[in-house]
């Protein structure tokens, strides 16, 4: 029987930082195997693993050198096969991360292209520069600088929307598409039941022209053939197995395109990641600034995606955190005295929405941003590049560092905090090697060991949220109605399905507030709250909400 992804919860693992089984300072596959009982207790249905394929690790595995083999630093194919089998015994399926927009410059295809093989040169975008010697376009790389790299041997440039060692693949070449289909079928044969596609809406480039008003993204985002290519991939691979779920990471996408990407009848993908709600503390599309989060904008984006995707019978992946984002409790919650309440509230907001929820490792125990104080402690190539770029723009080093501290992807990449020992249980405390990136010093109080048996912990709250989705059809299948749309502090909504009704009420801030909802609360009971004592509602739905208070009210009619 196919797993119902609408009732499922996905747990994302960044293997490098999850658990180190052999003391070399890097997380590995056997480390994941050793923590499967923990994940089973949490109740998740899928593990999404970020890439562990052979890679030079210039972008932490998103620069793939070989799609068919395991990087030895993570383990062996036998380890992976054991992981798939052991997870299956616990009712957990594996979702692999497919990086198909680009490969590593060390991939065999690119090495043959650089040798001048015309067959493989057409796997990539090699173009002549302008007559004045400048690159073909003025597009900016996502990691800073121009998106074209000059190759003197050919007197040509190749396109890399990301790091210079990540050349973009030419999906317009049918041979490229067929090679990538082979990759999917290989892993399907191993028993993999989910695929996450990295920046997959960038695979169809529109044209190669200068962008006079932006950084070039309008010429390569949601391109003219992207839906055709995804439908083709679906039909040739995962679409032949009803048990497989898929999700696409959609960079700077439009909601209109996502109606097709994740439409119930379009045969492209099961669901989509969109990131608009995680740019509410940006200035436009610029993240390397410090501005307050815009709560009104956050609500508007969340509610728009919820209602419009429902109207078009399309499906969201709902989430706060991943390996590219800061920790949500640091971003929108409180790291201090209201840490537990705010972390629980943020979990409730996402998990009761329409869409499949994703938990990023450590989110379920309230892990926070790094406490790094020097740039030398950071490892992320994007962060290091922008630390220099910000200074080149005139910022003082201390100001550039502060921006990196807030926005760096490394905030989500510090080792998982299993216990209060020296290296947080990520690796053996007596290991000769320290973890590849520093452990947050707050692991002595924020760790899994202190929470898994505590009924009032953040972990237990997430466990209840995961189970509620399985138990209550209204969460999995219900309609979505925004509430309190103009309230300056409250994020609330209503779900309805057949004879079930759910009202979700959240105070998003650290100050007490009042909400006069006007809702009749007759027959409702509170099924989840983040405070020890229940906050009763008046019959007309009036609440005085405590700081970061969160409540879920449920009613079932005959």
C-alpha positions in Angstrom: 0.0 0.0 0.0 1.3 3.4 -0.9 2.3 5.7 1.9 -0.1 8.7 2.1 2.3 11.7 1.9 -0.5 14.0 3.2 -0.4 12.2 6.5 3.3 11.8 6.6 6.1 13.8 8.1 9.6 14.1 6.6 12.8 14.4 8.7 15.8 16.0 7.1 19.2 14.8 7.9 22.4 16.6 7.0 24.6 13.5 7.3 27.9 15.4 7.8 26.5 16.9 11.0 24.1 14.3 12.3 26.1 11.5 14.0 29.8 10.4 13.7 30.1 6.7 14.3 33.9 6.3 13.7 35.4 9.4 15.5 36.8 11.1 12.4 34.8 14.3 13.0 32.3 13.8 10.2 28.8 12.4 10.4 28.2 9.2 8.4 25.7 6.6 7.4 26.4 4.3 10.3 25.7 7.2 12.6 22.3 7.5 11.0 21.6 3.8 11.5 22.4 4.2 15.2 19.8 6.9 15.6 16.9 5.2 13.8 15.2 4.3 17.1 15.2 8.0 18.0 13.5 8.8 14.7 11.0 6.0 15.1 10.1 7.4 18.5 9.6 10.9 17.0 7.2 9.2 14.6 8.5 10.4 11.2 7.7 8.5 8.0 10.6 9.6 5.7 14.2 10.5 6.1 15.4 13.0 3.6 19.2 12.7 3.3 21.2 15.5 1.8 23.9 14.3 -0.7 26.4 11.7 0.4 27.6 10.8 -3.0 31.3 11.1 -4.1 32.1 14.8 -4.0 35.0 17.2 -3.5 32.8 18.9 -0.9 33.2 22.4 -2.2 29.5 22.9 -1.5 29.0 20.3 1.2 28.1 17.5 -1.2 25.9 19.6 -3.6 28.8 19.3 -6.0 28.3 15.7 -7.1 31.2 13.9 -8.7 29.6 10.5 -9.0 25.8 9.9 -8.7 26.2 6.1 -8.3 28.7 5.8 -5.4 28.9 6.7 -1.8 31.6 9.1 -0.7 34.0 7.0 1.5 33.9 9.6 4.2 30.2 8.7 4.7 30.5 5.0 4.4 29.9 2.2 1.9 27.1 0.9 -0.4 26.7 -1.9 2.2 26.1 0.7 4.9 23.5 2.4 2.7 21.7 -0.8 1.9 21.6 -1.6 5.7 20.2 1.9 6.4 17.4 1.4 3.9 16.6 -2.0 5.3 16.8 -1.0 9.0 14.7 2.1 8.4 12.1 0.0 6.6 11.8 -2.3 9.6 10.8 0.8 11.6 8.3 2.0 9.0 10.6 4.8 7.7 11.5 5.3 4.1 14.5 7.0 2.5 14.3 10.2 0.4 17.5 11.0 -1.6 18.6 14.4 -2.6 19.2 14.7 -6.4 21.3 17.6 -7.5 20.5 17.7 -11.2 20.9 21.4 -12.1 24.7 21.0 -12.0 27.5 18.6 -11.3 31.0 18.9 -9.8 33.7 20.0 -12.2 35.3 16.7 -11.3 32.4 14.7 -12.7 33.4 12.5 -15.6 31.1 14.4 -17.9 32.8 17.7 -17.3 36.3 16.3 -17.3 35.6 14.9 -20.8 34.1 18.2 -21.8 37.3 20.0 -20.7 39.3 17.6 -22.8 37.4 18.9 -25.8 35.0 16.0 -26.4 32.1 17.7 -28.3 29.6 15.1 -27.1 30.2 16.1 -23.5 30.8 19.8 -24.1 27.1 19.8 -25.1 26.2 18.5 -21.6 27.1 22.0 -20.4 26.8 25.7 -21.4 30.0 26.8 -23.1 29.6 30.2 -24.8 31.9 32.8 -26.4 32.4 36.0 -24.5 31.3 39.4 -25.7 33.5 41.2 -28.3 34.9 43.4 -25.5 36.2 40.3 -23.7 33.6 40.3 -21.0 31.6 37.2 -20.0 28.6 36.2 -22.2 26.2 37.8 -19.7 26.3 39.8 -16.5 24.5 37.2 -14.5 25.6 36.8 -10.9 26.5 33.5 -9.2 24.4 32.6 -6.2 27.6 32.5 -4.3 28.8 35.9 -5.5 30.7 37.1 -8.6 30.0 36.5 -12.2 28.2 33.2 -13.2 30.6 32.5 -16.1 34.1 31.0 -15.8 36.7 31.5 -18.6 38.4 28.5 -20.2 41.5 29.7 -22.1 41.8 26.5 -24.0 38.5 27.0 -25.8 38.4 30.8 -25.5 34.9 30.2 -24.1 33.1 30.5 -20.8 31.0 27.9 -19.0 28.0 28.7 -16.9 27.9 28.1 -13.1 24.9 29.5 -11.3 26.5 28.4 -8.1 30.1 27.7 -7.2 32.8 27.9 -10.0 33.2 24.1 -9.5 29.5 23.5 -10.2 29.0 23.8 -13.9 25.3 23.8 -15.0 23.9 20.9 -16.9 22.3 21.5 -20.3 18.8 19.9 -20.0 18.0 20.9 -23.5 20.3 18.1 -24.5 18.2 14.9 -24.5 21.3 12.8 -23.7 21.6 14.7 -20.4 18.0 14.0 -19.5 18.4 10.3 -20.3 21.6 10.0 -18.1 19.8 11.6 -15.2 16.8 9.2 -15.6 19.3 6.3 -15.3 20.4 7.7 -12.0 16.9 7.8 -10.6 16.2 4.2 -11.8 19.4 3.0 -10.1 18.3 4.3 -6.7 14.7 3.1 -7.2 16.1 -0.4 -7.6 17.9 0.0 -4.2 14.5 0.6 -2.5 14.6 4.4 -2.3 11.0 5.7 -1.9 11.5 9.5 -2.2 13.5 12.0 -4.1 14.1 15.7 -3.4 15.3 17.7 -6.4 17.7 20.5 -5.7 16.9 23.9 -7.4 15.0 22.0 -10.0 13.1 25.0 -11.4 16.5 26.3 -12.8 17.0 23.5 -15.2 15.5 25.3 -18.3 17.4 28.4 -19.3 15.3 31.0 -21.2 18.0 32.9 -23.1 21.5 34.2 -22.5 21.1 38.0 -22.3 22.3 40.7 -19.9 19.9 41.4 -17.1 19.7 45.2 -16.9 17.4 45.1 -13.8 18.5 42.2 -11.7 21.0 39.4 -11.3 19.9 37.3 -14.2 17.5 35.0 -12.5 14.6 36.0 -14.7 16.4 34.3 -17.6 16.9 30.9 -15.9 14.1 30.6 -13.3 10.9 28.6 -14.3 12.1 28.4 -17.9 10.1 27.5 -21.0 10.7 23.8 -20.9 10.9 23.0 -17.2 7.4 21.5 -16.9 8.0 19.3 -20.0 11.3 18.1 -18.6 9.8 17.3 -15.1 6.9 15.5 -16.6 9.2 13.5 -18.8 11.4 12.6 -15.8 8.2 11.5 -13.9 7.0 9.3 -16.7 10.4 7.7 -17.2 11.2 7.0 -13.6 9.5 7.6 -10.3 6.0 8.0 -11.8 6.0 4.3 -12.4 6.0 3.6 -8.7 3.0 4.9 -6.7 4.9 4.5 -3.4 7.5 7.1 -4.3 7.1 10.7 -3.2 8.9 13.7 -4.7 9.6 17.3 -3.7 11.2 20.0 -5.7 13.2 22.9 -4.3 11.9 25.9 -6.2 14.3 28.9 -6.2 12.6 32.3 -6.6 9.6 30.6 -8.2 6.1 31.9 -8.8 3.0 30.3 -7.2 1.5 30.0 -10.7 4.3 27.7 -11.8 3.9 25.6 -8.6 0.3 24.8 -9.5 1.8 22.6 -12.2 5.0 21.5 -10.4 2.9 20.0 -7.6 -0.5 19.6 -9.2 -2.5 16.5 -8.3 -3.1 15.7 -12.0 0.0 17.2 -13.7 2.3 14.2 -13.2 5.4 16.3 -12.3 6.2 16.3 -8.5 4.3 15.4 -5.3 5.0 18.7 -3.7 7.2 21.8 -3.7 9.5 23.8 -1.4 9.1 27.6 -1.8 11.1 30.1 0.1 9.2 33.4 -0.1 8.1 33.2 3.6 11.8 32.9 4.5 12.7 36.2 2.9 10.7 38.4 5.3 13.9 39.4 7.0 15.6 40.2 3.7 15.7 43.5 1.9 14.0 42.5 -1.4 16.0 39.5 -2.5 19.1 40.6 -0.6 19.7 38.5 2.5 23.1 39.9 3.5 21.5 42.8 5.4 20.0 43.2 8.9 16.4 44.2 8.9 13.5 43.2 11.2 11.2 40.4 10.1 8.0 41.6 8.6 5.3 39.7 10.4 2.4 41.0 8.2 4.3 39.9 5.1 5.0 36.5 6.6 1.3 35.9 7.3 0.3 37.1 3.9 2.8 34.8 2.1 1.9 31.8 4.2 -1.8 32.3 3.8 -1.6 33.0 0.1 0.4 29.8 -0.6 -2.0 27.8 1.6 -5.2 29.0 -0.1 -4.0 29.3 -3.7 -2.4 25.9 -3.8 -5.6 24.4 -2.3 -7.7 26.2 -5.0 -5.5 24.7 -7.7 -5.4 21.2 -6.1 -1.6 21.4 -5.6 0.5 20.4 -2.6 3.0 22.3 -0.4 5.9 21.1 1.6 5.7 23.2 4.8 8.8 24.0 6.8 10.8 26.6 8.7 14.3 25.0 8.6 16.8 23.2 6.4 20.5 23.0 5.9 20.4 26.4 4.0 18.5 28.3 6.7 19.2 29.8 10.1 17.5 28.1 13.1 13.9 29.2 13.3 13.8 29.6 17.1 16.7 32.1 16.8 15.1 33.8 13.7 11.5 34.2 14.8 11.4 33.0 18.4 13.4 33.4 21.6 16.7 31.9 22.7 16.2 33.0 26.3 13.5 32.5 28.9 10.8 31.8 26.4 12.8 29.4 24.3 10.7 26.4 24.9 7.3 28.2 24.4 8.5 29.9 21.2 9.9 26.7 19.7 6.7 24.8 20.3 4.6 27.6 18.9 6.6 27.7 15.7 6.3 23.9 15.3 2.5 24.2 15.8 2.2 26.9 13.1 3.7 24.7 10.4 2.5 21.2 11.4 -1.2 22.0 11.4 -1.1 23.6 7.9 -2.1 22.1 4.7 1.0 20.4 3.3 3.5 17.8 4.2 5.7 19.0 7.2 9.5 18.8 7.2 11.5 18.7 10.4 15.2 19.6 10.1 17.5 17.8 12.4 17.6 19.5 15.8 14.5 21.6 15.2 12.6 19.1 17.3 14.8 19.9 20.3 14.9 23.6 19.7 18.5 24.0 18.5 19.6 27.6 18.0 22.0 29.5 15.7 25.7 29.2 16.1 27.6 31.1 18.8 30.6 31.6 16.6 32.6 34.8 17.3 35.2 34.7 14.5 35.0 34.2 10.8 37.5 31.4 11.0 34.9 29.3 12.7 32.6 29.3 9.6 32.8 26.7 6.9 30.1 27.7 4.4 31.5 28.9 1.1 28.6 31.4 0.6 29.2 32.9 4.0 32.9 33.2 3.5 32.5 34.8 0.1 29.9 37.3 1.4 32.0 38.2 4.4 34.6 39.5 1.9 32.0 41.0 -0.5 30.4 43.0 2.3 33.8 44.4 3.3 34.5 45.2 -0.3 31.2 47.2 -0.3 32.5 49.3 2.6 31.3 47.5 5.7 33.6 47.2 8.7 34.7 43.6 9.4 32.7 43.5 12.7 29.5 44.5 10.9 30.1 42.0 8.1 30.7 39.3 10.7 27.4 40.2 12.5 25.5 39.8 9.3 27.1 36.4 8.6 26.3 35.3 12.2 22.6 36.0 11.6 22.2 34.7 8.1 24.9 32.0 7.5 23.9 28.6 6.4 26.2 27.2 9.0 23.6 28.1 11.6 21.8 25.0 10.5 24.9 22.9 10.1 26.5 22.7 13.5 26.5 19.1 14.9 23.3 17.6 16.2 23.1 17.9 20.0 22.5 14.5 21.3 23.7 15.0 24.9 25.7 17.3 27.2 29.1 15.6 26.7 32.1 17.4 25.2 31.1 17.1 21.5 27.3 16.9 22.3 27.3 13.1 21.6 27.9 13.9 17.9 31.2 12.1 18.1 33.2 10.2 20.8 34.4 12.7 23.4 37.8 11.0 23.4 38.1 11.2 19.6 41.4 12.4 18.2 39.5 14.7 15.8 37.1 17.5 16.6 33.9 17.8 14.6 34.3 19.3 11.2 32.5 22.4 12.4 32.2 23.7 16.0 29.5 22.5 18.4 27.2 25.1 19.9 28.2 25.6 23.5 24.6 25.5 24.7 24.5 21.7 24.1 24.8 21.2 27.8 21.2 22.4 28.2 19.8 21.9 24.7 20.1 18.2 23.7 18.0 15.2 22.8 18.9 13.1 25.9 17.3 15.7 28.2 14.1 15.8 26.2 13.1 12.3 24.8 11.6 11.2 28.2 10.2 14.6 29.2 6.5 15.0 28.4 6.8 18.8 28.5 9.8 19.0 26.1 10.0 20.4 22.7 10.7 16.9 21.4 7.4 15.6 22.9 5.5 18.5 21.4 6.8 17.7 18.0 6.0 14.0 18.6 2.4 15.0 19.3 2.2 17.1 16.2 3.5 14.2 14.0 0.9 11.9 15.6 -2.0 14.4 15.3 -1.5 14.5 11.5 -1.9 10.7 11.4 -4.9 10.7 13.7 -6.9 13.7 12.5 -8.0 13.7 8.9 -8.7 17.4 9.1 -5.0 18.2 9.3 -4.1 16.0 6.3 -7.0 16.8 4.1 -8.8 19.8 5.4 -9.5 23.1 3.8 -7.6 26.2 4.9 -9.1 29.4 6.1 -6.9 32.3 7.3 -7.9 34.1 10.5 -6.7 37.2 12.3 -5.2 38.4 9.0 -4.6 42.0 10.2 -3.8 41.2 13.9 -0.3 42.5 14.7 0.6 39.6 16.9 -1.6 36.6 16.1 -1.2 33.9 13.5 -4.3 31.8 13.4 -6.2 29.7 10.9 -9.0 27.2 10.6 -9.0 23.8 9.0 -12.2 21.9 8.0 -12.9 18.4 6.6 -16.2 16.5 6.6 -17.3 16.6 10.2 -14.0 17.7 11.7 -13.0 21.3 12.5 -9.7 22.7 13.8 -8.7 26.1 15.0 -5.1 26.9 15.4 -4.2 30.0 17.5 -0.6 31.4 17.9 0.8 34.5 19.6 3.9 35.1 17.5 5.5 37.5 20.0 7.0 37.7 23.4 4.3 40.1 24.7 0.9 39.2 25.9 -1.9 40.1 23.5 -5.7 39.9 23.1 -7.6 38.4 20.2 -11.3 38.8 19.9 -11.9 36.2 17.2 -15.7 36.3 17.1 -15.6 32.5 16.6 -18.2 30.3 18.4 -16.1 27.9 20.4 -19.1 25.7 21.4 -18.1 22.0 21.3 -14.4 22.6 20.8 -11.7 21.1 23.0 -8.1 22.0 23.3 -6.0 19.1 21.9 -2.6 20.8 22.1 -1.0 23.7 23.9 2.5 24.9 24.6 1.8 26.0 28.2 1.3 23.6 31.2 -2.2 24.9 31.8 -5.0 25.3 29.3 -6.1 28.9 28.4 -9.9 28.7 28.1 -11.7 30.6 25.4 -14.9 32.5 25.9 -17.9 31.2 23.9 -17.3 34.0 21.4 -13.6 33.1 21.0 -11.9 35.8 23.0 -8.4 35.1 24.3 -5.7 36.9 26.3 -2.7 35.1 24.9 0.4 34.7 26.9 3.9 35.2 25.3 4.3 32.9 22.3 1.2 31.0 23.4 0.0 28.3 21.0 -3.2 26.3 21.0 -5.0 23.8 18.8 -8.8 23.5 19.2 -10.7 20.6 17.8 -14.4 19.8 17.2 -16.1 16.8 15.7 -19.8 17.0 14.8 -22.2 14.1 14.1 
